Amino acid sequence: MTTIVINGENICDLESFYDEIDRVLTNDLDMKTGHNLDAFNDILRGGFGVFDYGEPVKIIWTNFSKNKDKLGNELTKKIIEIIVDHNHIEFETTD
């Protein structure tokens, strides 16, 4: 199983969250992704970068508490709901 680390040190607001997602999930992609939650959901399905469609992966989000404070509870909750809605993704956070 591929493990992907979202480095919370690179996140200070929503735009930097999307930049980090692009960096870790779509490396070598020849197109720019949409920086919105719908595009994030599509990326998590797979086939856009580092893993294939539906391929089992583990995503670890480091420095999560710091990012939760920066992004806010509601937005963070939506992001987590999108991630855990994908049955092929094992998700964990660290502080």
mmCIF file as gemmi writes it, N, C-alpha and C atoms, coordinates in Angstrom:
data_model
loop_
_atom_site.group_PDB
_atom_site.id
_atom_site.type_symbol
_atom_site.label_atom_id
_atom_site.label_alt_id
_atom_site.label_comp_id
_atom_site.label_asym_id
_atom_site.label_entity_id
_atom_site.label_seq_id
_atom_site.pdbx_PDB_ins_code
_atom_site.Cartn_x
_atom_site.Cartn_y
_atom_site.Cartn_z
_atom_site.occupancy
_atom_site.B_iso_or_equiv
_atom_site.pdbx_formal_charge
_atom_site.auth_seq_id
_atom_site.auth_asym_id
_atom_site.pdbx_PDB_model_num
ATOM 1 N N . MET Axp A 1 ? 0.852 -1.18 0 1 0 ? 1 A 1
ATOM 2 C CA . MET Axp A 1 ? 0 0 0 1 0 ? 1 A 1
ATOM 3 C C . MET Axp A 1 ? 0.895 1.24 0 1 0 ? 1 A 1
ATOM 4 N N . THR Axp A 2 ? 0.603 2.149 -0.891 1 0 ? 2 A 1
ATOM 5 C CA . THR Axp A 2 ? 1.326 3.41 -0.967 1 0 ? 2 A 1
ATOM 6 C C . THR Axp A 2 ? 0.933 4.305 0.202 1 0 ? 2 A 1
ATOM 7 N N . THR Axp A 3 ? 1.927 4.915 0.842 1 0 ? 3 A 1
ATOM 8 C CA . THR Axp A 3 ? 1.674 5.879 1.91 1 0 ? 3 A 1
ATOM 9 C C . THR Axp A 3 ? 2.014 7.27 1.411 1 0 ? 3 A 1
ATOM 10 N N . ILE Axp A 4 ? 1.083 8.187 1.6 1 0 ? 4 A 1
ATOM 11 C CA . ILE Axp A 4 ? 1.235 9.577 1.16 1 0 ? 4 A 1
ATOM 12 C C . ILE Axp A 4 ? 1.159 10.463 2.395 1 0 ? 4 A 1
ATOM 13 N N . VAL Axp A 5 ? 2.104 11.385 2.522 1 0 ? 5 A 1
ATOM 14 C CA . VAL Axp A 5 ? 2.138 12.272 3.689 1 0 ? 5 A 1
ATOM 15 C C . VAL Axp A 5 ? 1.803 13.694 3.255 1 0 ? 5 A 1
ATOM 16 N N . ILE Axp A 6 ? 0.73 14.211 3.829 1 0 ? 6 A 1
ATOM 17 C CA . ILE Axp A 6 ? 0.398 15.627 3.681 1 0 ? 6 A 1
ATOM 18 C C . ILE Axp A 6 ? 1.159 16.339 4.791 1 0 ? 6 A 1
ATOM 19 N N . ASN Axp A 7 ? 2.13 17.148 4.416 1 0 ? 7 A 1
ATOM 20 C CA . ASN Axp A 7 ? 2.979 17.821 5.393 1 0 ? 7 A 1
ATOM 21 C C . ASN Axp A 7 ? 2.313 19.116 5.844 1 0 ? 7 A 1
ATOM 22 N N . GLY Axp A 8 ? 1.773 19.077 7.042 1 0 ? 8 A 1
ATOM 23 C CA . GLY Axp A 8 ? 1.082 20.237 7.579 1 0 ? 8 A 1
ATOM 24 C C . GLY Axp A 8 ? 1.96 21.463 7.753 1 0 ? 8 A 1
ATOM 25 N N . GLU Axp A 9 ? 3.271 21.283 7.789 1 0 ? 9 A 1
ATOM 26 C CA . GLU Axp A 9 ? 4.178 22.432 7.878 1 0 ? 9 A 1
ATOM 27 C C . GLU Axp A 9 ? 4.07 23.312 6.635 1 0 ? 9 A 1
ATOM 28 N N . ASN Axp A 10 ? 3.579 22.749 5.533 1 0 ? 10 A 1
ATOM 29 C CA . ASN Axp A 10 ? 3.444 23.498 4.281 1 0 ? 10 A 1
ATOM 30 C C . ASN Axp A 10 ? 2.087 24.185 4.153 1 0 ? 10 A 1
ATOM 31 N N . ILE Axp A 11 ? 1.236 24.071 5.164 1 0 ? 11 A 1
ATOM 32 C CA . ILE Axp A 11 ? -0.137 24.58 5.076 1 0 ? 11 A 1
ATOM 33 C C . ILE Axp A 11 ? -0.353 25.71 6.077 1 0 ? 11 A 1
ATOM 34 N N . CYS Axp A 12 ? -0.756 26.87 5.553 1 0 ? 12 A 1
ATOM 35 C CA . CYS Axp A 12 ? -1.085 27.987 6.438 1 0 ? 12 A 1
ATOM 36 C C . CYS Axp A 12 ? -2.461 28.583 6.12 1 0 ? 12 A 1
ATOM 37 N N . ASP Axp A 13 ? -3.045 28.161 4.986 1 0 ? 13 A 1
ATOM 38 C CA . ASP Axp A 13 ? -4.37 28.62 4.591 1 0 ? 13 A 1
ATOM 39 C C . ASP Axp A 13 ? -4.904 27.648 3.543 1 0 ? 13 A 1
ATOM 40 N N . LEU Axp A 14 ? -6.09 27.913 3.021 1 0 ? 14 A 1
ATOM 41 C CA . LEU Axp A 14 ? -6.716 26.985 2.074 1 0 ? 14 A 1
ATOM 42 C C . LEU Axp A 14 ? -5.903 26.839 0.788 1 0 ? 14 A 1
ATOM 43 N N . GLU Axp A 15 ? -5.385 27.925 0.266 1 0 ? 15 A 1
ATOM 44 C CA . GLU Axp A 15 ? -4.606 27.851 -0.984 1 0 ? 15 A 1
ATOM 45 C C . GLU Axp A 15 ? -3.344 27.004 -0.8 1 0 ? 15 A 1
ATOM 46 N N . SER Axp A 16 ? -2.678 27.164 0.327 1 0 ? 16 A 1
ATOM 47 C CA . SER Axp A 16 ? -1.48 26.355 0.561 1 0 ? 16 A 1
ATOM 48 C C . SER Axp A 16 ? -1.846 24.888 0.804 1 0 ? 16 A 1
ATOM 49 N N . PHE Axp A 17 ? -3.051 24.613 1.319 1 0 ? 17 A 1
ATOM 50 C CA . PHE Axp A 17 ? -3.527 23.229 1.421 1 0 ? 17 A 1
ATOM 51 C C . PHE Axp A 17 ? -3.621 22.616 0.029 1 0 ? 17 A 1
ATOM 52 N N . TYR Axp A 18 ? -4.253 23.336 -0.899 1 0 ? 18 A 1
ATOM 53 C CA . TYR Axp A 18 ? -4.364 22.824 -2.268 1 0 ? 18 A 1
ATOM 54 C C . TYR Axp A 18 ? -2.988 22.668 -2.919 1 0 ? 18 A 1
ATOM 55 N N . ASP Axp A 19 ? -2.086 23.577 -2.658 1 0 ? 19 A 1
ATOM 56 C CA . ASP Axp A 19 ? -0.725 23.45 -3.193 1 0 ? 19 A 1
ATOM 57 C C . ASP Axp A 19 ? -0.051 22.181 -2.665 1 0 ? 19 A 1
ATOM 58 N N . GLU Axp A 20 ? -0.235 21.897 -1.386 1 0 ? 20 A 1
ATOM 59 C CA . GLU Axp A 20 ? 0.343 20.69 -0.799 1 0 ? 20 A 1
ATOM 60 C C . GLU Axp A 20 ? -0.296 19.438 -1.398 1 0 ? 20 A 1
ATOM 61 N N . ILE Axp A 21 ? -1.602 19.467 -1.596 1 0 ? 21 A 1
ATOM 62 C CA . ILE Axp A 21 ? -2.296 18.334 -2.224 1 0 ? 21 A 1
ATOM 63 C C . ILE Axp A 21 ? -1.744 18.103 -3.624 1 0 ? 21 A 1
ATOM 64 N N . ASP Axp A 22 ? -1.596 19.167 -4.389 1 0 ? 22 A 1
ATOM 65 C CA . ASP Axp A 22 ? -1.012 19.034 -5.731 1 0 ? 22 A 1
ATOM 66 C C . ASP Axp A 22 ? 0.387 18.434 -5.654 1 0 ? 22 A 1
ATOM 67 N N . ARG Axp A 23 ? 1.18 18.885 -4.703 1 0 ? 23 A 1
ATOM 68 C CA . ARG Axp A 23 ? 2.56 18.413 -4.569 1 0 ? 23 A 1
ATOM 69 C C . ARG Axp A 23 ? 2.625 16.921 -4.26 1 0 ? 23 A 1
ATOM 70 N N . VAL Axp A 24 ? 1.788 16.453 -3.334 1 0 ? 24 A 1
ATOM 71 C CA . VAL Axp A 24 ? 1.916 15.065 -2.896 1 0 ? 24 A 1
ATOM 72 C C . VAL Axp A 24 ? 1.046 14.078 -3.662 1 0 ? 24 A 1
ATOM 73 N N . LEU Axp A 25 ? -0.044 14.542 -4.259 1 0 ? 25 A 1
ATOM 74 C CA . LEU Axp A 25 ? -0.962 13.617 -4.926 1 0 ? 25 A 1
ATOM 75 C C . LEU Axp A 25 ? -0.906 13.654 -6.444 1 0 ? 25 A 1
ATOM 76 N N . THR Axp A 26 ? -0.377 14.726 -7.012 1 0 ? 26 A 1
ATOM 77 C CA . THR Axp A 26 ? -0.428 14.829 -8.479 1 0 ? 26 A 1
ATOM 78 C C . THR Axp A 26 ? 0.936 15.126 -9.084 1 0 ? 26 A 1
ATOM 79 N N . ASN Axp A 27 ? 2.008 14.704 -8.414 1 0 ? 27 A 1
ATOM 80 C CA . ASN Axp A 27 ? 3.328 15.042 -8.95 1 0 ? 27 A 1
ATOM 81 C C . ASN Axp A 27 ? 3.463 14.54 -10.386 1 0 ? 27 A 1
ATOM 82 N N . ASP Axp A 28 ? 4.145 15.299 -11.195 1 0 ? 28 A 1
ATOM 83 C CA . ASP Axp A 28 ? 4.367 15.01 -12.613 1 0 ? 28 A 1
ATOM 84 C C . ASP Axp A 28 ? 3.111 15.093 -13.474 1 0 ? 28 A 1
ATOM 85 N N . LEU Axp A 29 ? 2.055 15.661 -12.967 1 0 ? 29 A 1
ATOM 86 C CA . LEU Axp A 29 ? 0.845 15.86 -13.757 1 0 ? 29 A 1
ATOM 87 C C . LEU Axp A 29 ? 1.047 17.07 -14.651 1 0 ? 29 A 1
ATOM 88 N N . ASP Axp A 30 ? 0.688 16.952 -15.922 1 0 ? 30 A 1
ATOM 89 C CA . ASP Axp A 30 ? 0.922 18.021 -16.889 1 0 ? 30 A 1
ATOM 90 C C . ASP Axp A 30 ? -0.182 19.062 -16.925 1 0 ? 30 A 1
ATOM 91 N N . MET Axp A 31 ? -1.067 19.057 -15.943 1 0 ? 31 A 1
ATOM 92 C CA . MET Axp A 31 ? -2.138 20.05 -15.913 1 0 ? 31 A 1
ATOM 93 C C . MET Axp A 31 ? -2.285 20.588 -14.502 1 0 ? 31 A 1
ATOM 94 N N . LYS Axp A 32 ? -2.851 21.76 -14.392 1 0 ? 32 A 1
ATOM 95 C CA . LYS Axp A 32 ? -3.107 22.358 -13.077 1 0 ? 32 A 1
ATOM 96 C C . LYS Axp A 32 ? -4.468 21.86 -12.603 1 0 ? 32 A 1
ATOM 97 N N . THR Axp A 33 ? -4.537 21.472 -11.34 1 0 ? 33 A 1
ATOM 98 C CA . THR Axp A 33 ? -5.808 21.003 -10.796 1 0 ? 33 A 1
ATOM 99 C C . THR Axp A 33 ? -6.638 22.18 -10.316 1 0 ? 33 A 1
ATOM 100 N N . GLY Axp A 34 ? -7.922 21.967 -10.239 1 0 ? 34 A 1
ATOM 101 C CA . GLY Axp A 34 ? -8.795 22.983 -9.668 1 0 ? 34 A 1
ATOM 102 C C . GLY Axp A 34 ? -8.565 23.056 -8.171 1 0 ? 34 A 1
ATOM 103 N N . HIS Axp A 35 ? -8.486 24.218 -7.661 1 0 ? 35 A 1
ATOM 104 C CA . HIS Axp A 35 ? -8.283 24.384 -6.224 1 0 ? 35 A 1
ATOM 105 C C . HIS Axp A 35 ? -9.629 24.594 -5.554 1 0 ? 35 A 1
ATOM 106 N N . ASN Axp A 36 ? -10.361 23.489 -5.44 1 0 ? 36 A 1
ATOM 107 C CA . ASN Axp A 36 ? -11.664 23.485 -4.78 1 0 ? 36 A 1
ATOM 108 C C . ASN Axp A 36 ? -11.929 22.081 -4.25 1 0 ? 36 A 1
ATOM 109 N N . LEU Axp A 37 ? -12.939 21.94 -3.404 1 0 ? 37 A 1
ATOM 110 C CA . LEU Axp A 37 ? -13.199 20.656 -2.773 1 0 ? 37 A 1
ATOM 111 C C . LEU Axp A 37 ? -13.675 19.593 -3.757 1 0 ? 37 A 1
ATOM 112 N N . ASP Axp A 38 ? -14.38 19.985 -4.815 1 0 ? 38 A 1
ATOM 113 C CA . ASP Axp A 38 ? -14.792 19.006 -5.828 1 0 ? 38 A 1
ATOM 114 C C . ASP Axp A 38 ? -13.58 18.417 -6.538 1 0 ? 38 A 1
ATOM 115 N N . ALA Axp A 39 ? -12.614 19.242 -6.891 1 0 ? 39 A 1
ATOM 116 C CA . ALA Axp A 39 ? -11.396 18.756 -7.54 1 0 ? 39 A 1
ATOM 117 C C . ALA Axp A 39 ? -10.6 17.88 -6.571 1 0 ? 39 A 1
ATOM 118 N N . PHE Axp A 40 ? -10.539 18.264 -5.312 1 0 ? 40 A 1
ATOM 119 C CA . PHE Axp A 40 ? -9.87 17.464 -4.294 1 0 ? 40 A 1
ATOM 120 C C . PHE Axp A 40 ? -10.49 16.071 -4.225 1 0 ? 40 A 1
ATOM 121 N N . ASN Axp A 41 ? -11.801 16.012 -4.218 1 0 ? 41 A 1
ATOM 122 C CA . ASN Axp A 41 ? -12.517 14.738 -4.204 1 0 ? 41 A 1
ATOM 123 C C . ASN Axp A 41 ? -12.155 13.896 -5.428 1 0 ? 41 A 1
ATOM 124 N N . ASP Axp A 42 ? -12.113 14.522 -6.586 1 0 ? 42 A 1
ATOM 125 C CA . ASP Axp A 42 ? -11.75 13.81 -7.817 1 0 ? 42 A 1
ATOM 126 C C . ASP Axp A 42 ? -10.327 13.257 -7.737 1 0 ? 42 A 1
ATOM 127 N N . ILE Axp A 43 ? -9.407 14.045 -7.232 1 0 ? 43 A 1
ATOM 128 C CA . ILE Axp A 43 ? -8.014 13.609 -7.101 1 0 ? 43 A 1
ATOM 129 C C . ILE Axp A 43 ? -7.927 12.378 -6.206 1 0 ? 43 A 1
ATOM 130 N N . LEU Axp A 44 ? -8.715 12.369 -5.136 1 0 ? 44 A 1
ATOM 131 C CA . LEU Axp A 44 ? -8.676 11.249 -4.201 1 0 ? 44 A 1
ATOM 132 C C . LEU Axp A 44 ? -9.204 9.951 -4.807 1 0 ? 44 A 1
ATOM 133 N N . ARG Axp A 45 ? -9.996 10.043 -5.84 1 0 ? 45 A 1
ATOM 134 C CA . ARG Axp A 45 ? -10.467 8.819 -6.521 1 0 ? 45 A 1
ATOM 135 C C . ARG Axp A 45 ? -9.304 8.072 -7.154 1 0 ? 45 A 1
ATOM 136 N N . GLY Axp A 46 ? -8.273 8.819 -7.527 1 0 ? 46 A 1
ATOM 137 C CA . GLY Axp A 46 ? -7.098 8.215 -8.148 1 0 ? 46 A 1
ATOM 138 C C . GLY Axp A 46 ? -7.105 8.407 -9.646 1 0 ? 46 A 1
ATOM 139 N N . GLY Axp A 47 ? -5.976 8.048 -10.25 1 0 ? 47 A 1
ATOM 140 C CA . GLY Axp A 47 ? -5.834 8.172 -11.69 1 0 ? 47 A 1
ATOM 141 C C . GLY Axp A 47 ? -5.331 9.524 -12.161 1 0 ? 47 A 1
ATOM 142 N N . PHE Axp A 48 ? -5.024 10.425 -11.212 1 0 ? 48 A 1
ATOM 143 C CA . PHE Axp A 48 ? -4.561 11.766 -11.564 1 0 ? 48 A 1
ATOM 144 C C . PHE Axp A 48 ? -3.117 12.034 -11.161 1 0 ? 48 A 1
ATOM 145 N N . GLY Axp A 49 ? -2.413 11.019 -10.75 1 0 ? 49 A 1
ATOM 146 C CA . GLY Axp A 49 ? -1.054 11.292 -10.291 1 0 ? 49 A 1
ATOM 147 C C . GLY Axp A 49 ? -0.382 10.096 -9.681 1 0 ? 49 A 1
ATOM 148 N N . VAL Axp A 50 ? -0.272 10.081 -8.356 1 0 ? 50 A 1
ATOM 149 C CA . VAL Axp A 50 ? 0.59 9.114 -7.693 1 0 ? 50 A 1
ATOM 150 C C . VAL Axp A 50 ? -0.058 7.755 -7.446 1 0 ? 50 A 1
ATOM 151 N N . PHE Axp A 51 ? -1.365 7.631 -7.604 1 0 ? 51 A 1
ATOM 152 C CA . PHE Axp A 51 ? -1.987 6.318 -7.469 1 0 ? 51 A 1
ATOM 153 C C . PHE Axp A 51 ? -3.127 6.174 -8.474 1 0 ? 51 A 1
ATOM 154 N N . ASP Axp A 52 ? -3.409 4.912 -8.816 1 0 ? 52 A 1
ATOM 155 C CA . ASP Axp A 52 ? -4.437 4.597 -9.806 1 0 ? 52 A 1
ATOM 156 C C . ASP Axp A 52 ? -5.835 4.711 -9.206 1 0 ? 52 A 1
ATOM 157 N N . TYR Axp A 53 ? -6.827 4.754 -10.09 1 0 ? 53 A 1
ATOM 158 C CA . TYR Axp A 53 ? -8.222 4.845 -9.676 1 0 ? 53 A 1
ATOM 159 C C . TYR Axp A 53 ? -8.554 3.726 -8.688 1 0 ? 53 A 1
ATOM 160 N N . GLY Axp A 54 ? -9.003 4.084 -7.498 1 0 ? 54 A 1
ATOM 161 C CA . GLY Axp A 54 ? -9.434 3.122 -6.5 1 0 ? 54 A 1
ATOM 162 C C . GLY Axp A 54 ? -8.33 2.324 -5.838 1 0 ? 54 A 1
ATOM 163 N N . GLU Axp A 55 ? -7.08 2.616 -6.159 1 0 ? 55 A 1
ATOM 164 C CA . GLU Axp A 55 ? -5.959 1.886 -5.558 1 0 ? 55 A 1
ATOM 165 C C . GLU Axp A 55 ? -5.903 2.164 -4.055 1 0 ? 55 A 1
ATOM 166 N N . PRO Axp A 56 ? -5.736 1.127 -3.231 1 0 ? 56 A 1
ATOM 167 C CA . PRO Axp A 56 ? -5.625 1.357 -1.791 1 0 ? 56 A 1
ATOM 168 C C . PRO Axp A 56 ? -4.386 2.191 -1.456 1 0 ? 56 A 1
ATOM 169 N N . VAL Axp A 57 ? -4.598 3.241 -0.68 1 0 ? 57 A 1
ATOM 170 C CA . VAL Axp A 57 ? -3.51 4.103 -0.237 1 0 ? 57 A 1
ATOM 171 C C . VAL Axp A 57 ? -3.742 4.497 1.214 1 0 ? 57 A 1
ATOM 172 N N . LYS Axp A 58 ? -2.656 4.887 1.853 1 0 ? 58 A 1
ATOM 173 C CA . LYS Axp A 58 ? -2.734 5.429 3.202 1 0 ? 58 A 1
ATOM 174 C C . LYS Axp A 58 ? -2.295 6.88 3.14 1 0 ? 58 A 1
ATOM 175 N N . ILE Axp A 59 ? -3.111 7.762 3.699 1 0 ? 59 A 1
ATOM 176 C CA . ILE Axp A 59 ? -2.779 9.178 3.752 1 0 ? 59 A 1
ATOM 177 C C . ILE Axp A 59 ? -2.583 9.565 5.211 1 0 ? 59 A 1
ATOM 178 N N . ILE Axp A 60 ? -1.419 10.144 5.492 1 0 ? 60 A 1
ATOM 179 C CA . ILE Axp A 60 ? -1.106 10.643 6.83 1 0 ? 60 A 1
ATOM 180 C C . ILE Axp A 60 ? -0.965 12.158 6.736 1 0 ? 60 A 1
ATOM 181 N N . TRP Axp A 61 ? -1.735 12.867 7.532 1 0 ? 61 A 1
ATOM 182 C CA . TRP Axp A 61 ? -1.682 14.332 7.562 1 0 ? 61 A 1
ATOM 183 C C . TRP Axp A 61 ? -0.943 14.737 8.835 1 0 ? 61 A 1
ATOM 184 N N . THR Axp A 62 ? 0.272 15.251 8.688 1 0 ? 62 A 1
ATOM 185 C CA . THR Axp A 62 ? 1.077 15.651 9.843 1 0 ? 62 A 1
ATOM 186 C C . THR Axp A 62 ? 0.748 17.077 10.274 1 0 ? 62 A 1
ATOM 187 N N . ASN Axp A 63 ? 1.032 17.37 11.523 1 0 ? 63 A 1
ATOM 188 C CA . ASN Axp A 63 ? 0.772 18.707 12.097 1 0 ? 63 A 1
ATOM 189 C C . ASN Axp A 63 ? -0.692 19.104 11.943 1 0 ? 63 A 1
ATOM 190 N N . PHE Axp A 64 ? -1.55 18.127 12.108 1 0 ? 64 A 1
ATOM 191 C CA . PHE Axp A 64 ? -2.968 18.323 11.843 1 0 ? 64 A 1
ATOM 192 C C . PHE Axp A 64 ? -3.613 19.392 12.724 1 0 ? 64 A 1
ATOM 193 N N . SER Axp A 65 ? -3.329 19.386 14.021 1 0 ? 65 A 1
ATOM 194 C CA . SER Axp A 65 ? -3.974 20.351 14.922 1 0 ? 65 A 1
ATOM 195 C C . SER Axp A 65 ? -3.675 21.788 14.524 1 0 ? 65 A 1
ATOM 196 N N . LYS Axp A 66 ? -2.436 22.041 14.139 1 0 ? 66 A 1
ATOM 197 C CA . LYS Axp A 66 ? -2.041 23.378 13.677 1 0 ? 66 A 1
ATOM 198 C C . LYS Axp A 66 ? -2.852 23.772 12.442 1 0 ? 66 A 1
ATOM 199 N N . ASN Axp A 67 ? -3 22.834 11.52 1 0 ? 67 A 1
ATOM 200 C CA . ASN Axp A 67 ? -3.747 23.117 10.295 1 0 ? 67 A 1
ATOM 201 C C . ASN Axp A 67 ? -5.229 23.298 10.568 1 0 ? 67 A 1
ATOM 202 N N . LYS Axp A 68 ? -5.756 22.522 11.507 1 0 ? 68 A 1
ATOM 203 C CA . LYS Axp A 68 ? -7.17 22.658 11.871 1 0 ? 68 A 1
ATOM 204 C C . LYS Axp A 68 ? -7.44 24.065 12.395 1 0 ? 68 A 1
ATOM 205 N N . ASP Axp A 69 ? -6.52 24.587 13.183 1 0 ? 69 A 1
ATOM 206 C CA . ASP Axp A 69 ? -6.668 25.957 13.682 1 0 ? 69 A 1
ATOM 207 C C . ASP Axp A 69 ? -6.624 26.968 12.54 1 0 ? 69 A 1
ATOM 208 N N . LYS Axp A 70 ? -5.728 26.752 11.583 1 0 ? 70 A 1
ATOM 209 C CA . LYS Axp A 70 ? -5.573 27.689 10.462 1 0 ? 70 A 1
ATOM 210 C C . LYS Axp A 70 ? -6.754 27.622 9.495 1 0 ? 70 A 1
ATOM 211 N N . LEU Axp A 71 ? -7.24 26.41 9.214 1 0 ? 71 A 1
ATOM 212 C CA . LEU Axp A 71 ? -8.316 26.233 8.229 1 0 ? 71 A 1
ATOM 213 C C . LEU Axp A 71 ? -9.705 26.409 8.833 1 0 ? 71 A 1
ATOM 214 N N . GLY Axp A 72 ? -9.82 26.233 10.128 1 0 ? 72 A 1
ATOM 215 C CA . GLY Axp A 72 ? -11.117 26.325 10.796 1 0 ? 72 A 1
ATOM 216 C C . GLY Axp A 72 ? -11.78 24.956 10.897 1 0 ? 72 A 1
ATOM 217 N N . ASN Axp A 73 ? -12.622 24.816 11.907 1 0 ? 73 A 1
ATOM 218 C CA . ASN Axp A 73 ? -13.264 23.534 12.176 1 0 ? 73 A 1
ATOM 219 C C . ASN Axp A 73 ? -14.179 23.058 11.056 1 0 ? 73 A 1
ATOM 220 N N . GLU Axp A 74 ? -14.999 23.942 10.531 1 0 ? 74 A 1
ATOM 221 C CA . GLU Axp A 74 ? -15.965 23.535 9.501 1 0 ? 74 A 1
ATOM 222 C C . GLU Axp A 74 ? -15.271 23.057 8.23 1 0 ? 74 A 1
ATOM 223 N N . LEU Axp A 75 ? -14.307 23.814 7.746 1 0 ? 75 A 1
ATOM 224 C CA . LEU Axp A 75 ? -13.594 23.425 6.534 1 0 ? 75 A 1
ATOM 225 C C . LEU Axp A 75 ? -12.813 22.139 6.759 1 0 ? 75 A 1
ATOM 226 N N . THR Axp A 76 ? -12.153 22.036 7.902 1 0 ? 76 A 1
ATOM 227 C CA . THR Axp A 76 ? -11.396 20.823 8.213 1 0 ? 76 A 1
ATOM 228 C C . THR Axp A 76 ? -12.322 19.617 8.255 1 0 ? 76 A 1
ATOM 229 N N . LYS Axp A 77 ? -13.493 19.78 8.841 1 0 ? 77 A 1
ATOM 230 C CA . LYS Axp A 77 ? -14.479 18.694 8.9 1 0 ? 77 A 1
ATOM 231 C C . LYS Axp A 77 ? -14.894 18.257 7.498 1 0 ? 77 A 1
ATOM 232 N N . LYS Axp A 78 ? -15.13 19.217 6.607 1 0 ? 78 A 1
ATOM 233 C CA . LYS Axp A 78 ? -15.504 18.886 5.226 1 0 ? 78 A 1
ATOM 234 C C . LYS Axp A 78 ? -14.389 18.13 4.51 1 0 ? 78 A 1
ATOM 235 N N . ILE Axp A 79 ? -13.154 18.575 4.709 1 0 ? 79 A 1
ATOM 236 C CA . ILE Axp A 79 ? -12.008 17.92 4.076 1 0 ? 79 A 1
ATOM 237 C C . ILE Axp A 79 ? -11.898 16.473 4.551 1 0 ? 79 A 1
ATOM 238 N N . ILE Axp A 80 ? -12.036 16.267 5.863 1 0 ? 80 A 1
ATOM 239 C CA . ILE Axp A 80 ? -11.948 14.917 6.41 1 0 ? 80 A 1
ATOM 240 C C . ILE Axp A 80 ? -13.092 14.044 5.9 1 0 ? 80 A 1
ATOM 241 N N . GLU Axp A 81 ? -14.288 14.594 5.827 1 0 ? 81 A 1
ATOM 242 C CA . GLU Axp A 81 ? -15.426 13.829 5.304 1 0 ? 81 A 1
ATOM 243 C C . GLU Axp A 81 ? -15.163 13.374 3.875 1 0 ? 81 A 1
ATOM 244 N N . ILE Axp A 82 ? -14.58 14.235 3.075 1 0 ? 82 A 1
ATOM 245 C CA . ILE Axp A 82 ? -14.254 13.873 1.692 1 0 ? 82 A 1
ATOM 246 C C . ILE Axp A 82 ? -13.237 12.739 1.673 1 0 ? 82 A 1
ATOM 247 N N . ILE Axp A 83 ? -12.219 12.839 2.498 1 0 ? 83 A 1
ATOM 248 C CA . ILE Axp A 83 ? -11.182 11.803 2.516 1 0 ? 83 A 1
ATOM 249 C C . ILE Axp A 83 ? -11.76 10.459 2.947 1 0 ? 83 A 1
ATOM 250 N N . VAL Axp A 84 ? -12.456 10.418 4.076 1 0 ? 84 A 1
ATOM 251 C CA . VAL Axp A 84 ? -12.918 9.139 4.618 1 0 ? 84 A 1
ATOM 252 C C . VAL Axp A 84 ? -14.07 8.545 3.813 1 0 ? 84 A 1
ATOM 253 N N . ASP Axp A 85 ? -14.675 9.328 2.94 1 0 ? 85 A 1
ATOM 254 C CA . ASP Axp A 85 ? -15.728 8.812 2.068 1 0 ? 85 A 1
ATOM 255 C C . ASP Axp A 85 ? -15.167 7.857 1.01 1 0 ? 85 A 1
ATOM 256 N N . HIS Axp A 86 ? -13.858 7.887 0.812 1 0 ? 86 A 1
ATOM 257 C CA . HIS Axp A 86 ? -13.202 7.011 -0.155 1 0 ? 86 A 1
ATOM 258 C C . HIS Axp A 86 ? -12.757 5.733 0.561 1 0 ? 86 A 1
ATOM 259 N N . ASN Axp A 87 ? -13.434 4.633 0.255 1 0 ? 87 A 1
ATOM 260 C CA . ASN Axp A 87 ? -13.173 3.366 0.947 1 0 ? 87 A 1
ATOM 261 C C . ASN Axp A 87 ? -11.768 2.823 0.71 1 0 ? 87 A 1
ATOM 262 N N . HIS Axp A 88 ? -11.126 3.263 -0.357 1 0 ? 88 A 1
ATOM 263 C CA . HIS Axp A 88 ? -9.782 2.754 -0.663 1 0 ? 88 A 1
ATOM 264 C C . HIS Axp A 88 ? -8.683 3.53 0.067 1 0 ? 88 A 1
ATOM 265 N N . ILE Axp A 89 ? -9.066 4.546 0.855 1 0 ? 89 A 1
ATOM 266 C CA . ILE Axp A 89 ? -8.089 5.368 1.561 1 0 ? 89 A 1
ATOM 267 C C . ILE Axp A 89 ? -8.133 5.084 3.057 1 0 ? 89 A 1
ATOM 268 N N . GLU Axp A 90 ? -6.984 4.744 3.596 1 0 ? 90 A 1
ATOM 269 C CA . GLU Axp A 90 ? -6.804 4.659 5.043 1 0 ? 90 A 1
ATOM 270 C C . GLU Axp A 90 ? -6.235 6.008 5.462 1 0 ? 90 A 1
ATOM 271 N N . PHE Axp A 91 ? -6.841 6.636 6.462 1 0 ? 91 A 1
ATOM 272 C CA . PHE Axp A 91 ? -6.476 8.012 6.812 1 0 ? 91 A 1
ATOM 273 C C . PHE Axp A 91 ? -6.115 8.121 8.282 1 0 ? 91 A 1
ATOM 274 N N . GLU Axp A 92 ? -5.044 8.859 8.557 1 0 ? 92 A 1
ATOM 275 C CA . GLU Axp A 92 ? -4.706 9.178 9.938 1 0 ? 92 A 1
ATOM 276 C C . GLU Axp A 92 ? -4.083 10.553 10.013 1 0 ? 92 A 1
ATOM 277 N N . THR Axp A 93 ? -4.145 11.126 11.211 1 0 ? 93 A 1
ATOM 278 C CA . THR Axp A 93 ? -3.55 12.438 11.453 1 0 ? 93 A 1
ATOM 279 C C . THR Axp A 93 ? -2.518 12.305 12.56 1 0 ? 93 A 1
ATOM 280 N N . THR Axp A 94 ? -1.546 13.214 12.547 1 0 ? 94 A 1
ATOM 281 C CA . THR Axp A 94 ? -0.565 13.308 13.63 1 0 ? 94 A 1
ATOM 282 C C . THR Axp A 94 ? -0.395 14.773 13.984 1 0 ? 94 A 1
ATOM 283 N N . ASP Axp A 95 ? 0.077 15.011 15.194 1 0 ? 95 A 1
ATOM 284 C CA . ASP Axp A 95 ? 0.305 16.39 15.631 1 0 ? 95 A 1
ATOM 285 C C . ASP Axp A 95 ? 1.744 16.705 15.66 1 0 ? 95 A 1
